[in-house]
Each structure stands twice: as structure tokens, then as C-alpha cells.
Amino acid sequence: MRPLKYFGMAFYALVWLILGMGIRPADAALPTLDEPLIVTDWLTVGPFSVGTREGYIDFLTSHGGEEGIRPEAGMEQLTIIAEGGRVRWTETKLEEGKVKLSYE
């Protein structure tokens, strides 16, 4: 009879976990936004050398990588493309619905 006791405890723990995670029935409506979110202020950096034969390269490893970086305007990154081997993060604004990038 002991296995049934543990099954019951596991069942109630599973129900508590599901309810605690907020899982809804499939037909429940998800919340929506009244207006779209538009990001108007960006931090950009580049250019970087990349091509199909290199595969995946994380150019931001010196600052925690793509997953961990917390960029700030003026922060420098290494790159072989730019003169001097460094580029800076710069503030960029949305213009006509686009982020326009240009490099010297």
C-alpha cells in the first residue's frame, strides 16, 4: 500500500506545480497589447567580419558574449574590419521605421 501513498503525493505535487505555473486550457485567451511595441532607441556596433565558411562566431566574448553582454554607449569591441581594430557602441534612433547603419 505504500506505493499508492507516494503516488498520491506525487499526483498532488504535479497538480500544484501545474496550477502554480499558470498553465491555462488551450481555449483560454492570452493577453494582448492594445498597440504594438516599437523600439525607437538602439545601441549598435560593427562592422564585423563574417562569412558562411566561418560558421558561428561570437564577436562579443570579451564582454560576456552575445548572451551576457550589457552594452553601453562608447563601449569598445575588437574587430579586424575597422581601422585600428576597434569599434564603439553608438546610440542609434529609429528613422522612418528603420534603423539605418553606416560605417566609415
N, CA and C atoms as a LAMMPS dump frame, in Angstrom:
ITEM: TIMESTEP
0
ITEM: NUMBER OF ATOMS
312
ITEM: BOX BOUNDS ff ff ff
-5.0000000000000000e+02 5.0000000000000000e+02
-5.0000000000000000e+02 5.0000000000000000e+02
-5.0000000000000000e+02 5.0000000000000000e+02
ITEM: ATOMS id mol type element x y z
1 1 1 N 0.811 -1.206 0
2 1 2 C 0 0 0
3 1 3 C 0.858 1.275 0
4 2 1 N 2.092 1.176 0.385
5 2 2 C 2.935 2.355 0.435
6 2 3 C 3.126 3.004 -0.934
7 3 1 N 3.304 2.235 -2.029
8 3 2 C 3.478 2.887 -3.329
9 3 3 C 2.297 3.775 -3.691
10 4 1 N 1.071 3.391 -3.319
11 4 2 C -0.09 4.233 -3.611
12 4 3 C -0.025 5.547 -2.849
13 5 1 N 0.473 5.488 -1.632
14 5 2 C 0.599 6.712 -0.836
15 5 3 C 1.545 7.687 -1.546
16 6 1 N 2.689 7.19 -2.03
17 6 2 C 3.649 8.053 -2.704
18 6 3 C 3.111 8.529 -4.053
19 7 1 N 2.344 7.704 -4.744
20 7 2 C 1.716 8.111 -5.999
21 7 3 C 0.76 9.27 -5.756
22 8 1 N -0.033 9.168 -4.688
23 8 2 C -0.974 10.245 -4.36
24 8 3 C -0.252 11.538 -4.068
25 9 1 N 0.851 11.467 -3.326
26 9 2 C 1.615 12.675 -3.013
27 9 3 C 2.213 13.264 -4.288
28 10 1 N 2.717 12.404 -5.179
29 10 2 C 3.298 12.88 -6.431
30 10 3 C 2.227 13.511 -7.312
31 11 1 N 1.038 12.916 -7.332
32 11 2 C -0.062 13.449 -8.131
33 11 3 C -0.437 14.859 -7.651
34 12 1 N -0.583 15.027 -6.342
35 12 2 C -0.951 16.345 -5.808
36 12 3 C 0.175 17.358 -6.02
37 13 1 N 1.415 16.904 -5.953
38 13 2 C 2.536 17.803 -6.217
39 13 3 C 2.518 18.251 -7.679
40 14 1 N 2.2 17.346 -8.59
41 14 2 C 2.116 17.684 -10.001
42 14 3 C 0.989 18.68 -10.261
43 15 1 N -0.17 18.456 -9.662
44 15 2 C -1.301 19.387 -9.812
45 15 3 C -0.913 20.751 -9.273
46 16 1 N -0.268 20.804 -8.122
47 16 2 C 0.148 22.07 -7.524
48 16 3 C 1.145 22.774 -8.447
49 17 1 N 2.08 22.018 -9.04
50 17 2 C 3.067 22.592 -9.947
51 17 3 C 2.398 23.178 -11.184
52 18 1 N 1.463 22.448 -11.77
53 18 2 C 0.757 22.928 -12.968
54 18 3 C -0.037 24.185 -12.657
55 19 1 N -0.755 24.183 -11.546
56 19 2 C -1.536 25.374 -11.184
57 19 3 C -0.62 26.539 -10.847
58 20 1 N 0.485 26.257 -10.207
59 20 2 C 1.433 27.308 -9.851
60 20 3 C 2.092 27.931 -11.067
61 21 1 N 2.277 27.16 -12.132
62 21 2 C 2.891 27.68 -13.355
63 21 3 C 1.894 28.482 -14.177
64 22 1 N 0.648 28.428 -13.835
65 22 2 C -0.342 29.212 -14.56
66 22 3 C -0.704 28.625 -15.91
67 23 1 N -0.616 27.319 -16.07
68 23 2 C -0.986 26.697 -17.338
69 23 3 C -2.486 26.813 -17.529
70 24 1 N -2.902 27.314 -18.684
71 24 2 C -4.313 27.531 -18.963
72 24 3 C -4.819 26.479 -19.945
73 25 1 N -6.119 26.302 -19.979
74 25 2 C -6.685 25.427 -21.011
75 25 3 C -6.374 25.986 -22.396
76 26 1 N -6.358 25.136 -23.409
77 26 2 C -5.99 25.535 -24.764
78 26 3 C -6.897 26.624 -25.324
79 27 1 N -8.149 26.688 -24.902
80 27 2 C -9.065 27.681 -25.466
81 27 3 C -9.055 28.998 -24.698
82 28 1 N -8.244 29.119 -23.646
83 28 2 C -8.186 30.367 -22.877
84 28 3 C -7.441 31.42 -23.693
85 29 1 N -7.954 32.631 -23.715
86 29 2 C -7.342 33.715 -24.484
87 29 3 C -6.11 34.231 -23.761
88 30 1 N -5.04 34.482 -24.523
89 30 2 C -3.836 35.069 -23.967
90 30 3 C -3.98 36.582 -23.962
91 31 1 N -3.321 37.25 -23.034
92 31 2 C -3.411 38.715 -23.027
93 31 3 C -2.777 39.298 -24.28
94 32 1 N -3.29 40.417 -24.752
95 32 2 C -2.771 41.066 -25.949
96 32 3 C -2.433 42.516 -25.642
97 33 1 N -1.689 43.136 -26.539
98 33 2 C -1.354 44.549 -26.415
99 33 3 C -2.352 45.37 -27.214
100 34 1 N -2.707 46.534 -26.69
101 34 2 C -3.595 47.418 -27.433
102 34 3 C -2.875 48.044 -28.624
103 35 1 N -1.583 48.341 -28.456
104 35 2 C -0.795 48.942 -29.521
105 35 3 C 0.52 48.176 -29.634
106 36 1 N 1.11 48.129 -30.821
107 36 2 C 2.39 47.417 -30.966
108 36 3 C 3.509 48.138 -30.221
109 37 1 N 4.482 47.37 -29.758
110 37 2 C 5.67 47.951 -29.143
111 37 3 C 6.654 48.307 -30.251
112 38 1 N 7.139 49.528 -30.236
113 38 2 C 8.106 49.962 -31.243
114 38 3 C 9.344 50.457 -30.511
115 39 1 N 10.46 49.807 -30.765
116 39 2 C 11.723 50.202 -30.159
117 39 3 C 12.31 51.323 -31.004
118 40 1 N 12.504 52.496 -30.406
119 40 2 C 12.99 53.651 -31.155
120 40 3 C 14.455 53.97 -30.866
121 41 1 N 14.975 53.554 -29.726
122 41 2 C 16.36 53.832 -29.353
123 41 3 C 17.148 52.532 -29.323
124 42 1 N 18.257 52.492 -30.07
125 42 2 C 19.068 51.293 -30.205
126 42 3 C 20.512 51.592 -29.853
127 43 1 N 21.24 50.562 -29.444
128 43 2 C 22.698 50.609 -29.351
129 43 3 C 23.218 49.681 -30.436
130 44 1 N 24.096 50.191 -31.31
131 44 2 C 24.609 49.382 -32.411
132 44 3 C 26.136 49.365 -32.371
133 45 1 N 26.699 48.329 -32.979
134 45 2 C 28.146 48.194 -33.062
135 45 3 C 28.491 47.417 -34.328
136 46 1 N 29.637 47.713 -34.905
137 46 2 C 30.068 46.981 -36.085
138 46 3 C 30.934 47.865 -36.938
139 47 1 N 31.425 47.364 -38.035
140 47 2 C 31.148 46.079 -38.672
141 47 3 C 32.06 44.977 -38.134
142 48 1 N 31.656 43.751 -38.389
143 48 2 C 32.442 42.572 -38.046
144 48 3 C 32.613 41.736 -39.306
145 49 1 N 33.708 41.002 -39.362
146 49 2 C 33.969 40.114 -40.49
147 49 3 C 33.251 38.793 -40.246
148 50 1 N 32.362 38.421 -41.156
149 50 2 C 31.648 37.155 -41.017
150 50 3 C 31.336 36.627 -42.407
151 51 1 N 31.388 35.332 -42.534
152 51 2 C 31.086 34.686 -43.808
153 51 3 C 30.557 33.293 -43.552
154 52 1 N 30.07 32.676 -44.579
155 52 2 C 29.451 31.361 -44.403
156 52 3 C 30.457 30.284 -44.022
157 53 1 N 31.691 30.412 -44.397
158 53 2 C 32.633 29.343 -44.073
159 53 3 C 33.146 29.411 -42.637
160 54 1 N 32.969 30.549 -41.934
161 54 2 C 33.408 30.65 -40.551
162 54 3 C 32.479 29.928 -39.585
163 55 1 N 31.232 29.744 -39.966
164 55 2 C 30.275 29.173 -39.018
165 55 3 C 29.886 30.203 -37.976
166 56 1 N 29.572 29.759 -36.771
167 56 2 C 29.141 30.673 -35.719
168 56 3 C 30.354 31.23 -34.982
169 57 1 N 30.438 32.542 -34.905
170 57 2 C 31.482 33.213 -34.133
171 57 3 C 30.79 34.257 -33.252
172 58 1 N 31.098 34.235 -31.974
173 58 2 C 30.564 35.233 -31.044
174 58 3 C 31.602 36.332 -30.904
175 59 1 N 31.383 37.453 -31.565
176 59 2 C 32.333 38.557 -31.553
177 59 3 C 32.317 39.345 -30.244
178 60 1 N 31.398 39.043 -29.368
179 60 2 C 31.248 39.81 -28.14
180 60 3 C 31.772 39.084 -26.903
181 61 1 N 32.61 38.058 -27.093
182 61 2 C 33.09 37.274 -25.952
183 61 3 C 33.885 38.086 -24.946
184 62 1 N 34.546 39.144 -25.384
185 62 2 C 35.333 39.96 -24.448
186 62 3 C 34.452 40.693 -23.437
187 63 1 N 33.143 40.734 -23.67
188 63 2 C 32.207 41.392 -22.751
189 63 3 C 31.096 40.452 -22.303
190 64 1 N 31.37 39.165 -22.236
191 64 2 C 30.366 38.216 -21.75
192 64 3 C 29.632 37.465 -22.837
193 65 1 N 29.944 37.719 -24.099
194 65 2 C 29.286 37.024 -25.199
195 65 3 C 27.915 37.589 -25.512
196 66 1 N 27.31 37.068 -26.573
197 66 2 C 26.001 37.562 -27.003
198 66 3 C 24.934 37.392 -25.935
199 67 1 N 25.054 36.365 -25.121
200 67 2 C 24.053 36.105 -24.087
201 67 3 C 24.252 36.974 -22.853
202 68 1 N 25.483 37.379 -22.561
203 68 2 C 25.744 38.061 -21.303
204 68 3 C 26.105 39.523 -21.397
205 69 1 N 26.298 40.051 -22.598
206 69 2 C 26.749 41.439 -22.731
207 69 3 C 25.682 42.424 -22.269
208 70 1 N 26.126 43.481 -21.643
209 70 2 C 25.26 44.602 -21.254
210 70 3 C 25.905 45.858 -21.833
211 71 1 N 25.644 46.136 -23.13
212 71 2 C 26.358 47.227 -23.803
213 71 3 C 25.961 48.603 -23.288
214 72 1 N 26.91 49.51 -23.418
215 72 2 C 26.69 50.926 -23.096
216 72 3 C 27.3 51.745 -24.221
217 73 1 N 26.762 52.913 -24.471
218 73 2 C 27.313 53.793 -25.499
219 73 3 C 28.771 54.086 -25.169
220 74 1 N 29.637 53.955 -26.184
221 74 2 C 31.061 54.212 -26.006
222 74 3 C 31.879 52.97 -25.701
223 75 1 N 31.247 51.865 -25.311
224 75 2 C 31.971 50.623 -25.031
225 75 3 C 32.646 50.155 -26.313
226 76 1 N 33.893 49.674 -26.224
227 76 2 C 34.644 49.25 -27.404
228 76 3 C 34.59 47.744 -27.607
229 77 1 N 34.623 47.36 -28.881
230 77 2 C 34.68 45.954 -29.299
231 77 3 C 35.835 45.796 -30.266
232 78 1 N 36.451 44.627 -30.248
233 78 2 C 37.528 44.326 -31.196
234 78 3 C 36.931 43.815 -32.506
235 79 1 N 37.527 44.253 -33.636
236 79 2 C 37.127 43.775 -34.955
237 79 3 C 38.292 43.967 -35.921
238 80 1 N 38.46 43.048 -36.852
239 80 2 C 39.551 43.194 -37.824
240 80 3 C 39.154 44.073 -39.001
241 81 1 N 37.891 44.431 -39.106
242 81 2 C 37.399 45.225 -40.238
243 81 3 C 37.729 46.712 -40.082
244 82 1 N 37.619 47.253 -38.875
245 82 2 C 37.775 48.693 -38.662
246 82 3 C 39.25 49.08 -38.551
247 83 1 N 39.539 50.296 -38.964
248 83 2 C 40.885 50.826 -38.818
249 83 3 C 41.213 50.928 -37.328
250 84 1 N 42.34 50.428 -36.934
251 84 2 C 42.7 50.424 -35.515
252 84 3 C 42.198 49.192 -34.781
253 85 1 N 41.347 48.395 -35.416
254 85 2 C 40.886 47.145 -34.827
255 85 3 C 39.826 47.263 -33.745
256 86 1 N 39.219 48.431 -33.61
257 86 2 C 38.191 48.623 -32.579
258 86 3 C 37 49.4 -33.126
259 87 1 N 35.825 49.067 -32.638
260 87 2 C 34.606 49.832 -32.94
261 87 3 C 33.921 50.142 -31.623
262 88 1 N 33.074 51.162 -31.631
263 88 2 C 32.369 51.573 -30.413
264 88 3 C 30.872 51.394 -30.566
265 89 1 N 30.223 51.045 -29.456
266 89 2 C 28.766 51.009 -29.413
267 89 3 C 28.269 52.453 -29.503
268 90 1 N 27.301 52.702 -30.374
269 90 2 C 26.751 54.052 -30.534
270 90 3 C 25.233 54.011 -30.424
271 91 1 N 24.682 55.116 -29.955
272 91 2 C 23.228 55.249 -29.87
273 91 3 C 22.686 55.541 -31.26
274 92 1 N 21.651 54.831 -31.646
275 92 2 C 21.03 54.984 -32.961
276 92 3 C 19.529 55.122 -32.778
277 93 1 N 18.913 56.035 -33.495
278 93 2 C 17.467 56.261 -33.419
279 93 3 C 16.764 55.647 -34.627
280 94 1 N 15.533 55.253 -34.413
281 94 2 C 14.691 54.754 -35.49
282 94 3 C 14.348 55.918 -36.419
283 95 1 N 14.555 55.73 -37.733
284 95 2 C 14.236 56.763 -38.723
285 95 3 C 13.345 56.154 -39.796
286 96 1 N 12.188 56.714 -39.978
287 96 2 C 11.236 56.238 -40.996
288 96 3 C 10.962 54.754 -40.861
289 97 1 N 10.861 54.298 -39.624
290 97 2 C 10.542 52.886 -39.361
291 97 3 C 11.7 51.925 -39.498
292 98 1 N 12.932 52.448 -39.671
293 98 2 C 14.103 51.586 -39.866
294 98 3 C 15.267 52.076 -39.026
295 99 1 N 16.145 51.152 -38.705
296 99 2 C 17.425 51.507 -38.089
297 99 3 C 18.446 51.516 -39.215
298 100 1 N 18.983 52.685 -39.525
299 100 2 C 19.929 52.81 -40.627
300 100 3 C 21.345 52.777 -40.061
301 101 1 N 22.16 51.857 -40.597
302 101 2 C 23.536 51.707 -40.159
303 101 3 C 24.466 52.111 -41.286
304 102 1 N 25.514 52.843 -40.95
305 102 2 C 26.535 53.171 -41.926
306 102 3 C 27.887 53.141 -41.215
307 103 1 N 28.883 52.654 -41.916
308 103 2 C 30.216 52.552 -41.354
309 103 3 C 31.192 53.275 -42.265
310 104 1 N 32.197 53.921 -41.661
311 104 2 C 33.203 54.622 -42.453
312 104 3 C 34.172 53.636 -43.055
